[in-house]
Amino acid sequence: VQLEESGGGLVQPGGSLTLSCTTSRSLGTFDTVAWYRQTPGNQRELVASNARSGSTDYLYSVRGRFTISRDNAKNTVYLQMNSLKPEDTAVYYCNAVYWTNKGWQRYKNEYWGQGTQVTVSS
């Protein structure tokens, strides 16, 4: 399974960017898709997630500014980022998870994109 991200770049504070993540496996088969971000020296943090049920969750600092969505027909997950701040600068990673059962055991199948740089600076 491959996840290919695009849409990162340099943007001024207050600006907007939309990240895209296209999967090689049917998007509808994933239980959860998400965006994470990471800055040098820090752990990767969950920015936004979207479950197959449609429920979403956001990092507190991005609520009201970022929106995660998925288009199953295009096998693509989006992260719309508005009102960007310098502290949003990071490498953003797409993540996709589906669970499988074998007997009584449950297995997590998790995939990551290669990351795309978002820089918010004047």
Backbone bond lengths (Angstrom), bond angles and torsions (degrees), N, CA, C in turn:
res aa  C-N    CA-C-N  psi(-1)  N-CA   C-N-CA  omega(-1)  CA-C   N-CA-C  phi
1 V - - - 1.466 - - 1.519 108.98 -
2 Q 1.315 116.56 130.88 1.464 122.38 179.15 1.520 109.97 -116.88
3 L 1.324 114.71 139.39 1.453 121.47 173.44 1.514 107.70 -118.54
4 E 1.312 117.45 123.83 1.461 121.19 -177.57 1.516 109.55 -118.08
5 E 1.338 115.21 119.23 1.461 121.27 -178.20 1.520 110.58 -98.64
6 S 1.319 114.30 155.21 1.461 120.89 173.52 1.525 108.45 -156.40
7 G 1.335 114.86 166.11 1.461 119.56 173.97 1.513 116.13 106.61
8 G 1.319 117.76 -6.15 1.459 119.21 178.31 1.512 111.07 -71.23
9 G 1.331 115.37 171.23 1.453 119.94 178.08 1.508 111.89 160.46
10 L 1.317 114.49 -164.94 1.458 122.55 -179.77 1.532 108.83 -101.44
11 V 1.314 115.82 132.05 1.457 120.54 179.91 1.516 109.08 -142.63
12 Q 1.304 116.85 149.94 1.461 121.02 179.19 1.528 110.11 -79.07
13 P 1.318 116.72 154.07 1.471 119.36 175.56 1.523 110.73 -53.94
14 G 1.333 114.58 137.19 1.453 120.26 -176.78 1.506 113.85 90.10
15 G 1.313 116.65 -9.81 1.459 120.89 -178.99 1.518 113.31 -82.88
16 S 1.322 114.55 -176.10 1.468 120.86 -176.93 1.521 110.78 -130.88
17 L 1.313 114.37 152.59 1.460 122.58 173.04 1.516 107.89 -145.64
18 T 1.318 115.46 151.64 1.466 120.33 172.65 1.519 108.71 -123.35
19 L 1.317 115.33 121.27 1.458 121.19 175.58 1.522 108.95 -93.10
20 S 1.325 115.17 145.21 1.469 120.97 177.35 1.514 109.04 -126.24
21 C 1.308 115.11 147.97 1.457 121.28 177.82 1.522 107.44 -138.99
22 T 1.322 116.35 116.21 1.457 121.43 -179.55 1.518 109.43 -105.86
23 T 1.337 115.92 132.81 1.457 120.85 -176.77 1.523 110.82 -104.84
24 S 1.330 115.93 148.27 1.457 120.61 178.37 1.534 111.18 -83.09
25 R 1.321 116.57 -14.99 1.468 122.47 176.71 1.518 107.34 -104.54
26 S 1.319 116.88 148.77 1.459 120.25 179.80 1.526 110.92 -51.43
27 L 1.331 115.54 122.70 1.456 120.48 -175.51 1.518 112.01 -59.94
28 G 1.318 116.23 -32.79 1.458 120.36 -177.98 1.516 114.01 -66.03
29 T 1.323 117.58 -13.06 1.463 120.21 -179.98 1.524 112.43 -87.10
30 F 1.324 116.34 -9.49 1.467 119.20 179.01 1.521 110.03 -84.79
31 D 1.306 115.76 138.30 1.462 120.21 177.69 1.528 111.33 -75.27
32 T 1.314 115.72 -37.59 1.463 120.32 -178.65 1.525 109.38 -142.62
33 V 1.317 116.19 137.91 1.458 122.08 169.19 1.515 107.05 -121.69
34 A 1.315 115.51 149.35 1.461 118.16 -173.92 1.511 111.25 -156.01
35 W 1.318 114.26 164.54 1.455 122.45 171.45 1.521 108.47 -120.01
36 Y 1.321 115.17 133.16 1.452 122.92 174.44 1.527 107.84 -118.38
37 R 1.320 115.55 165.90 1.458 119.64 172.91 1.517 110.08 -143.02
38 Q 1.316 113.84 157.19 1.464 119.22 -177.37 1.513 109.95 -147.50
39 T 1.325 115.08 136.80 1.461 121.59 173.63 1.521 107.96 -113.89
40 P 1.327 117.14 157.61 1.473 120.26 -177.28 1.518 112.73 -54.35
41 G 1.307 115.99 130.94 1.452 121.59 177.52 1.511 115.08 82.76
42 N 1.320 116.58 -0.28 1.457 120.65 -178.34 1.520 111.61 -119.39
43 Q 1.329 115.05 159.81 1.460 119.58 177.03 1.524 110.25 -75.92
44 R 1.311 113.96 155.71 1.453 119.57 175.55 1.527 108.61 -67.26
45 E 1.325 116.55 135.00 1.459 119.49 -179.68 1.519 110.56 -120.74
46 L 1.324 114.93 146.73 1.450 121.39 179.45 1.524 109.82 -75.62
47 V 1.310 116.19 124.67 1.469 121.44 -179.73 1.528 110.36 -96.14
48 A 1.317 116.49 -48.12 1.461 120.65 -177.63 1.516 109.22 -157.55
49 S 1.317 115.57 145.18 1.462 120.15 177.92 1.516 109.60 -135.70
50 N 1.328 113.66 153.88 1.458 120.89 -179.63 1.514 107.89 -139.20
51 A 1.332 115.95 119.75 1.453 120.53 -179.76 1.527 110.40 -90.83
52 R 1.323 115.86 161.07 1.456 119.76 -178.89 1.521 110.78 -60.95
53 S 1.327 116.41 -27.47 1.456 121.13 177.87 1.520 112.35 -67.49
54 G 1.342 115.63 -18.11 1.457 120.26 -178.16 1.507 113.68 106.13
55 S 1.318 116.57 -11.11 1.463 119.04 -179.83 1.529 110.13 -70.39
56 T 1.314 115.44 146.68 1.460 121.64 -179.12 1.521 109.78 -128.26
57 D 1.312 114.61 158.01 1.462 120.78 177.47 1.514 107.66 -145.84
58 Y 1.333 115.66 146.59 1.459 120.69 -175.84 1.516 111.66 -134.49
59 L 1.325 115.03 148.25 1.447 121.96 168.17 1.525 107.07 -59.10
60 Y 1.311 116.51 137.63 1.470 120.07 -173.55 1.528 111.94 -54.56
61 S 1.325 116.81 -40.83 1.466 120.21 -174.29 1.521 113.97 -70.72
62 V 1.339 118.19 -11.54 1.469 119.59 -179.46 1.524 112.22 -111.33
63 R 1.319 117.21 -2.79 1.472 119.73 -179.38 1.517 110.25 -60.37
64 G 1.337 114.27 134.64 1.451 119.83 -178.88 1.517 113.38 86.86
65 R 1.331 116.78 -12.72 1.468 120.30 -179.83 1.527 112.06 -113.69
66 F 1.338 116.16 -35.58 1.464 121.12 -177.77 1.523 110.00 -108.29
67 T 1.322 115.39 147.84 1.465 120.85 176.31 1.517 109.47 -136.20
68 I 1.324 116.15 125.99 1.456 121.03 175.10 1.526 108.82 -99.10
69 S 1.323 114.94 140.41 1.453 118.99 177.72 1.514 108.47 -149.91
70 R 1.318 116.03 162.41 1.452 119.93 177.40 1.517 109.92 -134.55
71 D 1.310 114.93 144.68 1.458 122.77 174.82 1.525 106.28 -118.95
72 N 1.320 115.70 98.71 1.461 119.11 -175.78 1.523 112.56 -64.07
73 A 1.314 116.70 -31.53 1.468 119.68 -179.39 1.531 111.71 -65.59
74 K 1.327 116.03 -29.39 1.466 120.83 179.90 1.520 111.65 -102.15
75 N 1.338 116.61 1.06 1.476 120.38 -177.78 1.529 111.10 53.83
76 T 1.312 116.51 41.03 1.453 121.08 -173.70 1.531 111.18 -131.03
77 V 1.312 114.30 136.97 1.460 122.86 174.24 1.523 107.70 -109.64
78 Y 1.318 115.91 139.62 1.457 120.47 -178.35 1.530 110.36 -119.74
79 L 1.316 114.50 152.51 1.457 120.63 168.90 1.522 106.44 -131.57
80 Q 1.319 115.36 105.42 1.450 121.16 176.69 1.524 107.59 -86.29
81 M 1.320 116.48 122.22 1.462 121.10 -176.87 1.523 109.05 -119.03
82 N 1.309 115.99 117.79 1.462 122.46 179.73 1.521 110.20 -116.70
83 S 1.309 115.63 163.12 1.473 121.45 178.63 1.518 111.25 48.63
84 L 1.288 115.72 49.86 1.462 120.43 -175.44 1.515 111.94 -66.19
85 K 1.326 114.94 145.92 1.462 122.59 -178.81 1.525 108.78 -121.70
86 P 1.327 117.42 156.50 1.470 119.45 177.86 1.533 112.63 -54.40
87 E 1.314 117.81 -32.62 1.462 120.34 -179.73 1.521 113.20 -72.62
88 D 1.330 117.64 -5.88 1.465 120.87 173.11 1.526 111.53 -83.60
89 T 1.316 116.85 -6.68 1.459 120.73 178.71 1.522 110.29 -61.17
90 A 1.326 115.87 125.99 1.461 121.29 -177.04 1.519 108.89 -178.33
91 V 1.319 115.13 171.53 1.462 120.32 166.36 1.523 106.75 -89.89
92 Y 1.294 116.02 127.12 1.467 121.85 -177.93 1.530 109.24 -102.77
93 Y 1.321 114.61 133.89 1.466 121.42 -177.49 1.524 110.53 -120.57
94 C 1.293 114.58 137.08 1.457 121.37 172.66 1.530 108.62 -86.93
95 N 1.317 115.62 143.73 1.461 121.36 -178.36 1.529 109.31 -137.60
96 A 1.306 115.98 140.75 1.469 120.19 178.37 1.524 109.43 -140.81
97 V 1.327 115.96 137.96 1.470 121.87 -174.72 1.521 110.05 -134.79
98 Y 1.332 115.19 136.98 1.461 118.70 165.75 1.520 107.97 -137.85
99 W 1.306 115.52 151.47 1.460 122.52 -176.28 1.521 109.87 -108.86
100 T 1.339 114.91 141.87 1.460 120.38 175.66 1.518 109.01 -126.80
101 N 1.317 114.64 153.40 1.457 120.81 179.16 1.516 110.07 -115.52
102 K 1.327 114.85 134.76 1.470 120.62 172.93 1.516 106.21 -131.24
103 G 1.310 114.92 103.82 1.459 118.95 -174.82 1.508 109.00 65.30
104 W 1.319 115.85 -124.84 1.465 119.31 -179.11 1.513 112.22 -95.78
105 Q 1.348 117.22 0.57 1.458 120.65 -178.14 1.522 111.03 -97.62
106 R 1.327 114.26 146.66 1.459 121.11 179.99 1.520 107.61 -117.10
107 Y 1.324 116.43 133.55 1.456 121.26 -177.31 1.527 110.27 -118.79
108 K 1.322 113.66 139.20 1.462 120.43 178.00 1.527 108.52 -98.55
109 N 1.306 115.79 123.99 1.463 122.17 175.86 1.521 107.40 -107.51
110 E 1.312 116.61 112.73 1.452 121.03 -171.52 1.512 110.75 -125.60
111 Y 1.318 115.41 137.94 1.465 120.99 -176.96 1.520 110.17 -133.96
112 W 1.346 114.62 148.25 1.458 121.68 -178.17 1.523 110.30 -127.83
113 G 1.321 114.90 147.39 1.449 120.32 169.48 1.520 110.05 -81.72
114 Q 1.312 116.49 177.74 1.463 121.19 -176.12 1.522 112.55 -83.21
115 G 1.318 116.96 -13.03 1.460 121.29 179.29 1.516 112.19 97.40
116 T 1.318 115.19 146.21 1.461 120.99 176.13 1.527 108.46 -136.70
117 Q 1.324 115.53 134.66 1.459 121.24 -174.98 1.525 110.80 -80.63
118 V 1.326 115.13 130.92 1.462 122.42 172.15 1.517 107.16 -119.07
119 T 1.317 116.11 122.43 1.461 121.52 179.37 1.514 108.72 -122.72
120 V 1.325 115.47 123.71 1.460 121.64 179.33 1.527 107.30 -111.56
121 S 1.321 115.44 109.20 1.457 119.65 -174.85 1.519 109.72 -158.98
122 S 1.324 115.33 148.80 1.464 120.04 175.77 1.526 110.20 -94.40
